[in-house]
Amino acid sequence: NEVDIAKKALRYISTCYGVACYEWVGLHLPMVLNEILAFDEDLAFEEEIYNSLKGVYENFIKKSDEKTGLFPTRYSVGNDNSLQAGFFGEFFACCMNSWWYNSLCSMANIALDLSDLNAAKLFANQAKKVADNYLSVFYNFRDEYLRQAVTLDLTPGINGYQNTNTLGLDYTYGKDL
């Protein structure tokens, strides 16, 4: 029930330099905007935040894999130390690309809401590309689980089990999962 505080926080973070270079932050913001709009249909605020994020997302799309639509990361996502899973430098993480898909869908819906039809099409097409390739890239069909990540050439690292159902709990519960 603190919509005004949430708006101030989103307004601040959406204009920070880190949104463009710490992608895991930027990927959450359209979903946060949608959450705020569920409580306060403030079209001016929606447009303000969208305008802050639109260029960032257009650059994210340019950075993503042209064929699969997947978004690369260089951070330890899905685990505390990506080196333990055999990844260093940039790679495609399963969890990051789930967020990528959701944020693209959010951006497409926001663009539609604001009648930015060209951007809505761009974001929706990118989301479709990710959805079309996600399972073929991340799902280990032999052992039936989602891989934690793959290299930029789509090669799996150490085929450790990635429990995506508790992914959001990793930092809270860590070793107890």
Backbone as CSV, one residue per row, in Angstrom:
resi,resn,N_x,N_y,N_z,CA_x,CA_y,CA_z,C_x,C_y,C_z
1,ASN,0.804,-1.202,0.000,0.000,0.000,0.000,0.850,1.270,0.000
2,GLU,2.071,1.166,-0.428,2.976,2.319,-0.457,3.344,2.655,-1.912
3,VAL,2.326,2.912,-2.705,2.524,3.155,-4.133,3.433,4.350,-4.383
4,ASP,3.274,5.401,-3.603,4.108,6.596,-3.818,5.584,6.293,-3.585
5,ILE,5.881,5.511,-2.548,7.276,5.125,-2.280,7.791,4.221,-3.399
6,ALA,6.951,3.293,-3.854,7.350,2.399,-4.949,7.632,3.199,-6.220
7,LYS,6.811,4.185,-6.499,7.022,5.027,-7.680,8.343,5.790,-7.582
8,LYS,8.612,6.355,-6.410,9.870,7.085,-6.220,11.067,6.158,-6.427
9,ALA,10.979,4.958,-5.884,12.085,4.011,-6.011,12.290,3.610,-7.471
10,LEU,11.198,3.316,-8.177,11.317,2.916,-9.581,11.792,4.085,-10.435
11,ARG,11.303,5.266,-10.148,11.738,6.465,-10.888,13.252,6.647,-10.734
12,TYR,13.745,6.477,-9.530,15.172,6.635,-9.259,15.994,5.564,-9.986
13,ILE,15.641,4.312,-9.786,16.484,3.239,-10.327,16.397,3.156,-11.845
14,SER,15.263,3.535,-12.429,15.131,3.434,-13.892,15.998,4.452,-14.624
15,THR,16.477,5.459,-13.914,17.329,6.461,-14.550,18.802,6.287,-14.171
16,CYS,19.111,5.259,-13.398,20.495,5.022,-12.974,21.318,4.414,-14.105
17,TYR,22.580,4.729,-14.112,23.513,4.173,-15.083,23.525,2.642,-15.021
18,GLY,23.413,2.078,-13.837,23.513,0.632,-13.651,22.462,-0.184,-14.359
19,VAL,21.338,0.415,-14.707,20.276,-0.326,-15.386,20.782,-0.889,-16.712
20,ALA,21.582,-0.129,-17.411,22.082,-0.566,-18.711,23.259,-1.526,-18.597
21,CYS,24.033,-1.455,-17.525,25.217,-2.309,-17.440,25.057,-3.460,-16.440
22,TYR,24.128,-3.373,-15.524,23.792,-4.492,-14.633,22.436,-5.006,-15.073
23,GLU,22.454,-5.801,-16.121,21.230,-6.179,-16.809,20.213,-6.843,-15.887
24,TRP,20.672,-7.615,-14.908,19.721,-8.296,-14.036,18.858,-7.297,-13.275
25,VAL,19.335,-6.074,-13.111,18.506,-5.022,-12.504,17.499,-4.541,-13.543
26,GLY,17.989,-4.213,-14.728,17.126,-3.699,-15.789,16.028,-4.658,-16.196
27,LEU,16.292,-5.963,-16.086,15.292,-6.947,-16.497,14.111,-7.013,-15.535
28,HIS,14.270,-6.523,-14.346,13.171,-6.558,-13.383,12.243,-5.343,-13.482
29,LEU,12.740,-4.256,-14.022,12.015,-2.985,-13.927,10.669,-2.944,-14.647
30,PRO,10.530,-3.503,-15.869,9.198,-3.483,-16.489,8.174,-4.269,-15.674
31,MET,8.624,-5.346,-15.037,7.697,-6.133,-14.213,7.319,-5.370,-12.946
32,VAL,8.264,-4.612,-12.403,7.967,-3.767,-11.240,6.964,-2.682,-11.652
33,LEU,7.171,-2.094,-12.819,6.230,-1.085,-13.311,4.832,-1.686,-13.434
34,ASN,4.729,-2.875,-14.003,3.417,-3.521,-14.123,2.770,-3.729,-12.762
35,GLU,3.571,-4.098,-11.786,3.049,-4.311,-10.430,2.500,-2.996,-9.855
36,ILE,3.237,-1.915,-10.034,2.783,-0.608,-9.541,1.498,-0.198,-10.250
37,LEU,1.451,-0.420,-11.566,0.267,-0.022,-12.340,-0.969,-0.825,-11.945
38,ALA,-0.782,-1.994,-11.363,-1.919,-2.773,-10.886,-2.630,-2.055,-9.734
39,PHE,-1.886,-1.196,-9.021,-2.454,-0.473,-7.895,-2.759,0.985,-8.220
40,ASP,-2.138,1.500,-9.250,-2.294,2.917,-9.586,-2.115,3.075,-11.089
41,GLU,-3.209,3.248,-11.801,-3.161,3.354,-13.259,-2.765,4.772,-13.670
42,ASP,-1.540,5.123,-13.386,-1.007,6.458,-13.659,-0.319,6.433,-15.024
43,LEU,-1.025,6.867,-16.055,-0.515,6.813,-17.421,0.733,7.674,-17.595
44,ALA,0.793,8.808,-16.943,1.973,9.677,-17.057,3.202,8.990,-16.457
45,PHE,3.027,8.322,-15.322,4.133,7.596,-14.703,4.558,6.421,-15.580
46,GLU,3.582,5.694,-16.128,3.877,4.575,-17.029,4.718,5.054,-18.213
47,GLU,4.319,6.166,-18.803,5.041,6.713,-19.956,6.448,7.179,-19.562
48,GLU,6.571,7.800,-18.411,7.869,8.273,-17.940,8.859,7.101,-17.779
49,ILE,8.439,6.055,-17.114,9.326,4.914,-16.880,9.600,4.175,-18.191
50,TYR,8.574,4.008,-18.995,8.752,3.365,-20.299,9.787,4.111,-21.136
51,ASN,9.710,5.428,-21.158,10.674,6.217,-21.935,12.092,6.060,-21.393
52,SER,12.230,5.840,-20.095,13.557,5.581,-19.513,14.095,4.214,-19.922
53,LEU,13.196,3.258,-20.097,13.610,1.869,-20.359,13.665,1.493,-21.834
54,LYS,12.934,2.183,-22.660,12.808,1.781,-24.066,14.171,1.674,-24.761
55,GLY,15.000,2.688,-24.662,16.318,2.655,-25.308,17.209,1.567,-24.727
56,VAL,17.108,1.362,-23.425,17.880,0.300,-22.772,17.496,-1.044,-23.355
57,TYR,16.207,-1.286,-23.523,15.742,-2.566,-24.060,16.074,-2.738,-25.536
58,GLU,16.045,-1.656,-26.278,16.469,-1.753,-27.683,17.940,-2.156,-27.748
59,ASN,18.768,-1.628,-26.846,20.181,-2.039,-26.784,20.333,-3.470,-26.291
60,PHE,19.508,-3.885,-25.326,19.537,-5.270,-24.856,19.254,-6.226,-26.016
61,ILE,18.293,-5.864,-26.861,17.961,-6.721,-28.007,19.152,-6.807,-28.952
62,LYS,19.831,-5.695,-29.184,21.023,-5.705,-30.050,22.120,-6.595,-29.466
63,LYS,22.188,-6.655,-28.145,23.208,-7.459,-27.476,22.849,-8.947,-27.446
64,SER,21.590,-9.266,-27.608,21.145,-10.654,-27.502,21.524,-11.452,-28.756
65,ASP,21.448,-12.770,-28.611,21.792,-13.665,-29.715,20.790,-13.499,-30.855
66,GLU,21.295,-13.265,-32.043,20.428,-12.990,-33.186,19.512,-14.160,-33.526
67,LYS,20.021,-15.378,-33.418,19.233,-16.556,-33.797,18.245,-16.975,-32.718
68,THR,18.707,-17.101,-31.480,17.857,-17.633,-30.412,17.111,-16.556,-29.639
69,GLY,17.589,-15.320,-29.721,16.991,-14.250,-28.951,17.450,-14.213,-27.506
70,LEU,18.291,-15.170,-27.105,18.725,-15.265,-25.713,19.643,-14.113,-25.345
71,PHE,19.615,-13.780,-24.066,20.349,-12.638,-23.554,21.554,-13.120,-22.746
72,PRO,22.746,-12.645,-23.076,23.940,-13.091,-22.348,24.107,-12.368,-21.019
73,THR,24.773,-13.029,-20.113,25.124,-12.417,-18.836,26.564,-12.742,-18.528
74,ARG,27.137,-12.015,-17.608,28.489,-12.303,-17.173,28.541,-12.400,-15.649
75,TYR,27.367,-12.519,-15.054,27.286,-12.536,-13.602,26.994,-13.940,-13.094
76,SER,27.215,-14.139,-11.823,26.908,-15.405,-11.169,25.417,-15.442,-10.867
77,VAL,24.655,-15.865,-11.824,23.210,-15.945,-11.629,22.811,-17.408,-11.469
78,GLY,21.802,-17.649,-10.680,21.329,-19.011,-10.465,22.181,-19.777,-9.473
79,ASN,23.317,-19.264,-9.141,24.181,-19.860,-8.116,25.108,-18.756,-7.609
80,ASP,25.789,-19.018,-6.540,26.662,-17.985,-5.987,27.960,-17.822,-6.765
81,ASN,28.358,-18.857,-7.468,29.644,-18.820,-8.167,29.503,-19.557,-9.490
82,SER,29.394,-18.795,-10.589,29.198,-19.422,-11.898,30.375,-20.306,-12.289
83,LEU,31.550,-20.064,-11.727,32.707,-20.916,-12.023,32.472,-22.351,-11.565
84,GLN,31.687,-22.531,-10.506,31.385,-23.878,-10.029,30.604,-24.684,-11.064
85,ALA,29.882,-23.979,-11.919,29.119,-24.653,-12.965,29.870,-24.656,-14.293
86,GLY,31.102,-24.197,-14.284,31.909,-24.229,-15.492,31.753,-23.031,-16.393
87,PHE,31.282,-21.891,-15.855,31.047,-20.715,-16.675,31.878,-19.533,-16.210
88,PHE,32.441,-18.835,-17.184,33.165,-17.602,-16.915,32.984,-16.720,-18.135
89,GLY,33.261,-15.443,-18.001,33.002,-14.528,-19.111,31.506,-14.418,-19.326
90,GLU,31.085,-14.279,-20.557,29.660,-14.203,-20.862,29.103,-15.574,-21.189
91,PHE,27.862,-15.809,-20.792,27.165,-17.068,-21.062,25.668,-16.785,-21.033
92,PHE,24.874,-17.761,-21.448,23.415,-17.647,-21.381,22.939,-18.418,-20.162
93,ALA,22.355,-17.732,-19.209,21.851,-18.367,-17.992,20.355,-18.637,-18.129
94,CYS,19.944,-19.784,-17.651,18.548,-20.193,-17.696,17.657,-19.189,-16.968
95,CYS,18.033,-18.827,-15.744,17.198,-17.925,-14.951,17.137,-16.532,-15.576
96,MET,18.267,-16.034,-16.026,18.321,-14.694,-16.622,17.418,-14.631,-17.847
97,ASN,17.382,-15.697,-18.629,16.563,-15.687,-19.839,15.087,-15.882,-19.550
98,SER,14.752,-16.455,-18.409,13.355,-16.456,-17.969,12.922,-15.027,-17.662
99,TRP,13.766,-14.302,-16.935,13.478,-12.896,-16.639,13.434,-12.079,-17.922
100,TRP,14.357,-12.355,-18.835,14.416,-11.657,-20.118,13.092,-11.807,-20.856
101,TYR,12.590,-13.037,-20.941,11.317,-13.283,-21.624,10.183,-12.498,-20.951
102,ASN,10.091,-12.605,-19.628,9.021,-11.915,-18.903,9.108,-10.403,-19.069
103,SER,10.317,-9.868,-19.033,10.460,-8.413,-19.158,10.139,-7.951,-20.577
104,LEU,10.479,-8.753,-21.570,10.113,-8.412,-22.951,8.595,-8.390,-23.126
105,CYS,7.922,-9.379,-22.544,6.449,-9.397,-22.614,5.876,-8.168,-21.921
106,SER,6.453,-7.812,-20.777,5.998,-6.611,-20.065,6.224,-5.365,-20.908
107,MET,7.410,-5.254,-21.506,7.703,-4.084,-22.344,6.757,-4.019,-23.541
108,ALA,6.451,-5.161,-24.140,5.521,-5.186,-25.275,4.139,-4.705,-24.831
109,ASN,3.675,-5.166,-23.689,2.354,-4.761,-23.199,2.316,-3.277,-22.836
110,ILE,3.382,-2.784,-22.235,3.453,-1.364,-21.886,3.460,-0.520,-23.166
111,ALA,4.240,-0.952,-24.155,4.291,-0.240,-25.436,2.905,-0.201,-26.092
112,LEU,2.202,-1.338,-26.047,0.836,-1.359,-26.587,-0.059,-0.397,-25.830
113,ASP,0.065,-0.403,-24.515,-0.743,0.467,-23.677,-0.515,1.932,-24.033
114,LEU,0.710,2.261,-24.438,1.068,3.642,-24.776,1.012,3.910,-26.287
115,SER,0.476,2.949,-27.044,0.308,3.052,-28.500,1.622,3.209,-29.254
116,ASP,2.690,2.641,-28.725,3.983,2.609,-29.424,4.055,1.262,-30.153
117,LEU,3.341,1.175,-31.251,3.120,-0.103,-31.926,4.391,-0.720,-32.499
118,ASN,5.299,0.091,-33.017,6.548,-0.450,-33.560,7.386,-1.086,-32.460
119,ALA,7.490,-0.419,-31.328,8.253,-0.979,-30.207,7.555,-2.214,-29.649
120,ALA,6.236,-2.184,-29.572,5.491,-3.354,-29.087,5.788,-4.572,-29.954
121,LYS,5.829,-4.357,-31.258,6.132,-5.452,-32.179,7.571,-5.941,-31.986
122,LEU,8.512,-5.024,-31.831,9.913,-5.382,-31.610,10.057,-6.248,-30.358
123,PHE,9.470,-5.799,-29.246,9.595,-6.530,-27.987,8.865,-7.872,-28.044
124,ALA,7.682,-7.894,-28.647,6.914,-9.143,-28.756,7.629,-10.155,-29.649
125,ASN,8.203,-9.694,-30.746,8.937,-10.605,-31.636,10.161,-11.192,-30.934
126,GLN,10.846,-10.371,-30.145,12.004,-10.864,-29.410,11.565,-11.885,-28.359
127,ALA,10.475,-11.621,-27.677,9.947,-12.566,-26.676,9.584,-13.888,-27.339
128,LYS,8.995,-13.833,-28.520,8.633,-15.065,-29.238,9.880,-15.860,-29.603
129,LYS,10.911,-15.160,-30.049,12.163,-15.829,-30.403,12.747,-16.555,-29.188
130,VAL,12.737,-15.893,-28.042,13.242,-16.511,-26.811,12.393,-17.734,-26.464
131,ALA,11.073,-17.591,-26.513,10.175,-18.698,-26.181,10.371,-19.877,-27.132
132,ASP,10.578,-19.588,-28.399,10.764,-20.650,-29.393,12.054,-21.438,-29.171
133,ASN,13.036,-20.847,-28.530,14.349,-21.488,-28.385,14.707,-21.900,-26.967
134,TYR,13.966,-21.450,-25.998,14.334,-21.644,-24.592,14.531,-23.121,-24.229
135,LEU,13.532,-23.944,-24.479,13.638,-25.353,-24.086,14.694,-26.106,-24.878
136,SER,14.798,-25.836,-26.159,15.800,-26.559,-26.949,17.216,-26.224,-26.505
137,VAL,17.422,-25.043,-25.938,18.746,-24.639,-25.463,19.001,-25.107,-24.034
138,PHE,18.037,-24.899,-23.139,18.292,-25.132,-21.721,17.834,-26.492,-21.188
139,TYR,16.862,-27.112,-21.844,16.333,-28.355,-21.285,17.246,-29.531,-21.631
140,ASN,17.629,-30.261,-20.610,18.420,-31.479,-20.792,17.413,-32.613,-20.964
141,PHE,17.156,-32.996,-22.201,16.126,-33.982,-22.489,16.479,-35.369,-21.942
142,ARG,17.747,-35.683,-21.924,18.157,-37.004,-21.428,17.863,-37.145,-19.931
143,ASP,18.248,-36.167,-19.164,18.093,-36.255,-17.705,16.879,-35.493,-17.184
144,GLU,16.186,-34.794,-18.056,14.927,-34.114,-17.772,15.017,-33.036,-16.696
145,TYR,15.822,-32.036,-16.945,15.868,-30.847,-16.100,16.405,-29.685,-16.916
146,LEU,16.218,-28.491,-16.399,16.750,-27.303,-17.060,18.204,-27.106,-16.661
147,ARG,19.052,-26.947,-17.656,20.458,-26.646,-17.379,20.558,-25.263,-16.749
148,GLN,21.567,-25.083,-15.960,21.800,-23.786,-15.342,22.162,-22.739,-16.385
149,ALA,22.978,-23.109,-17.345,23.437,-22.155,-18.352,24.085,-22.906,-19.501
150,VAL,24.342,-22.163,-20.571,25.105,-22.677,-21.708,26.071,-21.578,-22.134
151,THR,27.101,-21.969,-22.856,28.062,-20.995,-23.360,27.429,-20.183,-24.487
152,LEU,28.127,-19.182,-24.959,27.603,-18.360,-26.049,27.425,-19.148,-27.336
153,ASP,28.153,-20.267,-27.475,27.928,-21.122,-28.654,26.938,-22.245,-28.334
154,LEU,26.197,-22.093,-27.220,25.110,-22.975,-26.792,25.572,-24.343,-26.292
155,THR,26.829,-24.434,-25.880,27.364,-25.669,-25.317,27.115,-25.677,-23.810
156,PRO,26.551,-26.784,-23.278,26.347,-26.843,-21.829,27.682,-26.851,-21.091
157,GLY,27.673,-26.306,-19.890,28.848,-26.390,-19.029,28.776,-27.686,-18.254
158,ILE,29.051,-27.640,-16.983,28.876,-28.807,-16.130,27.379,-29.033,-16.009
159,ASN,26.920,-30.219,-16.336,25.485,-30.477,-16.381,24.900,-30.688,-14.989
160,GLY,25.055,-29.707,-14.136,24.467,-29.783,-12.812,22.994,-29.467,-12.852
161,TYR,22.275,-30.054,-11.927,20.834,-29.844,-11.846,20.540,-28.413,-11.419
162,GLN,19.627,-27.776,-12.102,19.205,-26.414,-11.752,17.770,-26.480,-11.274
163,ASN,17.546,-26.298,-9.997,16.208,-26.353,-9.437,15.528,-25.002,-9.624
164,THR,14.855,-24.841,-10.751,14.270,-23.533,-11.056,13.048,-23.234,-10.194
165,ASN,12.440,-24.266,-9.583,11.282,-23.999,-8.731,11.657,-23.230,-7.480
166,THR,12.881,-23.353,-7.023,13.297,-22.651,-5.812,14.342,-21.586,-6.106
167,LEU,14.482,-21.232,-7.370,15.508,-20.268,-7.753,15.418,-18.981,-6.954
168,GLY,14.203,-18.496,-6.745,14.033,-17.255,-5.999,14.442,-17.364,-4.545
169,LEU,14.626,-18.569,-4.062,14.999,-18.776,-2.666,16.495,-18.951,-2.484
170,ASP,17.247,-19.048,-3.581,18.679,-19.355,-3.486,19.428,-18.481,-2.512
171,TYR,19.240,-17.173,-2.613,20.018,-16.279,-1.770,19.520,-16.274,-0.334
172,THR,18.259,-16.617,-0.143,17.710,-16.653,1.211,18.135,-17.925,1.949
173,TYR,18.067,-19.068,1.256,18.287,-20.351,1.923,19.565,-21.064,1.523
174,GLY,20.148,-20.675,0.386,21.452,-21.193,-0.037,21.616,-22.685,0.080
175,LYS,22.570,-23.089,0.889,22.974,-24.509,1.002,21.857,-25.399,1.533
176,ASP,20.812,-24.831,2.160,19.758,-25.656,2.735,18.734,-26.132,1.709
177,LEU,18.822,-25.669,0.472,17.859,-26.099,-0.548,18.060,-27.561,-0.901
